Amino acid sequence: MKNLKIAVVGAGVVGITTAVELQKLFRNADIDIVADKFDVDTLSFVAAGIFRPGTSFTGPNEDITRKWINDSYHYWDNIKNSREASNAGVAEVSGYIFSSEYPQIVRNEFIEKLVPIYRTATEDELRLCPGKWKYGSYFTTILSQCSLYLPWCYSNFKNAGGKIIERNIDNLSSLGSEYDVVVNCTGLGAKYLCKDRKLVPIRGQVLKVEAPWVKTFFYGDYDTYVIPCFDSVTLGGCRQYDSYDCTVNKYDGLSIKERCESLVPSLRNAKVIAQRVGLRPHRDPVRVEKEILYNNGNKVRIVHNYGHGGYGITTAPGTSLYACELVREILMGNSKL
Ligand SMILES: Cc1cc2nc3c(=O)[nH]c(=O)nc-3n(C[C@H](O)[C@H](O)[C@H](O)COP(=O)(O)OP(=O)(O)OC[C@H]3O[C@@H](n4cnc5c(N)ncnc54)[C@H](O)[C@@H]3O)c2cc1C
């Protein structure tokens, strides 16, 4: 009997996490990752990778949104507690979020009861960084650095028999003649593949600096953040709605540097090693659903998993596990389509 064939289109954090989970669920299936960009060329590579869902992160309803976030946390926490943690680029980090004006900015109802520590910052802690900080929280969470996580996953995927194919896809349904199911994890690429007007880029830029003495993360007002990663510290940031500019902007870089140095003055001694830009694939809600398309009259089964915006490292595992269930349903014909 012929093996089940599944294509996962996309090799960013969402695609690779989905592919690895599909391998666990369908042990005898032939699973291919098909993508036109890998590793350093993906958006996922740009992210600092901190587990902190924005309070605007939205799935199809409240229960599913929370399930995605909770499942994701447990996925990252399991890797963090395993002997593979450092190979996979997953570690615990702690730090502060401050605001000079808005108390709600320092709260996060998605994770306050999920992470091991989430508490109000003390008066002394509010004076840790220069600035007139009125509100603050201290919390512990997880950092997943994609420059380590993606290669670790690619290698696990290949060792489990998965195949990686470099190819641009201009029509998802064209894969229907080769595969039983196509899982669409193309991030912003889905804007064109699915003609999805709800998908909007939110441009971001970060600096990577050498500052091994920074062990704590700090968030300040106006998208300012300092996040210690495995091999560098990430300084951010900006959020530019509907911008398609993938080039490094000198003025954004200067503004980020100035804001981060005023938050953590010791960064003035840090060497800049890279500047990176990425377009966050923002969609409200994130799309994880089944669809049947037709190619020359033949049914093509699709499961979408895209639109994670600025929270794709945080939430990729939860949406991927959900997408795997949808693959199972669509294969069993247990579909309400
Ligand atoms: C500055 C910045 C900082 C961030 N920090 C964080 C953070 O700290 N925490 C967090 O959770 N998130 C963060 N994010 C968000 C995170 O980076 C994204 O949500 C996540 O990377 C999205 O992953 P993805 O797999 O959907 O997309 P991508 O990484 O873009 O992967 C998409 C894949 O699809 C493939 N593809 C697309 N179209 C086609 C096509 N037509 N044919 C073939 N292949 C195709 C691409 O080649 C690629 O392999 C940040 C983003 C930015 C910009």
Ligand as a Chemical Component Dictionary entry (heavy atoms), coordinates in Angstrom:
data_LIG
# 
_chem_comp.id                   LIG 
_chem_comp.type                 NON-POLYMER 
_chem_comp.pdbx_formal_charge   0 
_chem_comp.three_letter_code    LIG 
# 
loop_
_chem_comp_atom.comp_id 
_chem_comp_atom.atom_id 
_chem_comp_atom.alt_atom_id 
_chem_comp_atom.type_symbol 
_chem_comp_atom.charge 
_chem_comp_atom.model_Cartn_x 
_chem_comp_atom.model_Cartn_y 
_chem_comp_atom.model_Cartn_z 
_chem_comp_atom.pdbx_ordinal 
LIG C1  C1  C 0 11.958 42.221 14.742 1  
LIG C2  C2  C 0 11.111 41.030 15.067 2  
LIG C3  C3  C 0 11.200 40.476 16.345 3  
LIG C4  C4  C 0 10.384 39.391 16.674 4  
LIG N1  N1  N 0 10.478 38.866 17.935 5  
LIG C5  C5  C 0 9.657  37.857 18.296 6  
LIG C6  C6  C 0 9.713  37.316 19.607 7  
LIG O1  O1  O 0 10.541 37.729 20.444 8  
LIG N2  N2  N 0 8.826  36.320 19.928 9  
LIG C7  C7  C 0 7.920  35.847 19.045 10 
LIG O2  O2  O 0 7.126  34.972 19.403 11 
LIG N3  N3  N 0 7.874  36.299 17.770 12 
LIG C8  C8  C 0 8.702  37.297 17.382 13 
LIG N4  N4  N 0 8.640  37.806 16.111 14 
LIG C9  C9  C 0 7.644  37.249 15.185 15 
LIG C10 C10 C 0 8.133  35.974 14.506 16 
LIG O3  O3  O 0 9.387  36.215 13.905 17 
LIG C11 C11 C 0 7.121  35.504 13.459 18 
LIG O4  O4  O 0 5.817  35.438 13.995 19 
LIG C12 C12 C 0 7.487  34.102 12.975 20 
LIG O5  O5  O 0 8.831  34.074 12.551 21 
LIG C13 C13 C 0 6.570  33.656 11.829 22 
LIG O6  O6  O 0 7.025  32.385 11.426 23 
LIG P1  P1  P 0 6.530  31.691 10.085 24 
LIG O7  O7  O 0 7.110  30.327 10.076 25 
LIG O8  O8  O 0 5.065  31.871 9.961  26 
LIG O9  O9  O 0 7.149  32.608 8.928  27 
LIG P2  P2  P 0 8.575  32.632 8.201  28 
LIG O10 O10 O 0 9.689  32.481 9.166  29 
LIG O11 O11 O 0 8.534  33.849 7.345  30 
LIG O12 O12 O 0 8.549  31.345 7.273  31 
LIG C14 C14 C 0 7.756  31.286 6.120  32 
LIG C15 C15 C 0 8.257  30.163 5.229  33 
LIG O13 O13 O 0 7.362  30.033 4.126  34 
LIG C16 C16 C 0 8.114  29.961 2.935  35 
LIG N5  N5  N 0 7.303  30.455 1.829  36 
LIG C17 C17 C 0 6.523  31.569 1.800  37 
LIG N6  N6  N 0 5.921  31.683 0.589  38 
LIG C18 C18 C 0 6.347  30.609 -0.154 39 
LIG C19 C19 C 0 6.102  30.178 -1.489 40 
LIG N7  N7  N 0 5.268  30.839 -2.292 41 
LIG N8  N8  N 0 6.715  29.038 -1.938 42 
LIG C20 C20 C 0 7.559  28.342 -1.112 43 
LIG N9  N9  N 0 7.825  28.723 0.158  44 
LIG C21 C21 C 0 7.229  29.845 0.628  45 
LIG C22 C22 C 0 9.342  30.833 3.214  46 
LIG O14 O14 O 0 10.367 30.504 2.302  47 
LIG C23 C23 C 0 9.647  30.414 4.647  48 
LIG O15 O15 O 0 10.381 29.218 4.627  49 
LIG C24 C24 C 0 9.474  38.866 15.728 50 
LIG C25 C25 C 0 9.423  39.398 14.446 51 
LIG C26 C26 C 0 10.233 40.478 14.116 52 
LIG C27 C27 C 0 10.165 41.062 12.735 53 
# 
loop_
_chem_comp_bond.comp_id 
_chem_comp_bond.atom_id_1 
_chem_comp_bond.atom_id_2 
_chem_comp_bond.value_order 
_chem_comp_bond.pdbx_ordinal 
LIG C1  C2  SING 1  
LIG C2  C3  SING 2  
LIG C2  C26 DOUB 3  
LIG C3  C4  DOUB 4  
LIG C4  N1  SING 5  
LIG C4  C24 SING 6  
LIG N1  C5  DOUB 7  
LIG C5  C6  SING 8  
LIG C5  C8  SING 9  
LIG C6  O1  DOUB 10 
LIG C6  N2  SING 11 
LIG N2  C7  SING 12 
LIG C7  O2  DOUB 13 
LIG C7  N3  SING 14 
LIG N3  C8  DOUB 15 
LIG C8  N4  SING 16 
LIG N4  C9  SING 17 
LIG N4  C24 SING 18 
LIG C9  C10 SING 19 
LIG C10 O3  SING 20 
LIG C10 C11 SING 21 
LIG C11 O4  SING 22 
LIG C11 C12 SING 23 
LIG C12 O5  SING 24 
LIG C12 C13 SING 25 
LIG C13 O6  SING 26 
LIG O6  P1  SING 27 
LIG P1  O7  DOUB 28 
LIG P1  O8  SING 29 
LIG P1  O9  SING 30 
LIG O9  P2  SING 31 
LIG P2  O10 DOUB 32 
LIG P2  O11 SING 33 
LIG P2  O12 SING 34 
LIG O12 C14 SING 35 
LIG C14 C15 SING 36 
LIG C15 O13 SING 37 
LIG C15 C23 SING 38 
LIG O13 C16 SING 39 
LIG C16 N5  SING 40 
LIG C16 C22 SING 41 
LIG N5  C17 SING 42 
LIG N5  C21 SING 43 
LIG C17 N6  DOUB 44 
LIG N6  C18 SING 45 
LIG C18 C19 SING 46 
LIG C18 C21 DOUB 47 
LIG C19 N7  SING 48 
LIG C19 N8  DOUB 49 
LIG N8  C20 SING 50 
LIG C20 N9  DOUB 51 
LIG N9  C21 SING 52 
LIG C22 O14 SING 53 
LIG C22 C23 SING 54 
LIG C23 O15 SING 55 
LIG C24 C25 DOUB 56 
LIG C25 C26 SING 57 
LIG C26 C27 SING 58 
# 
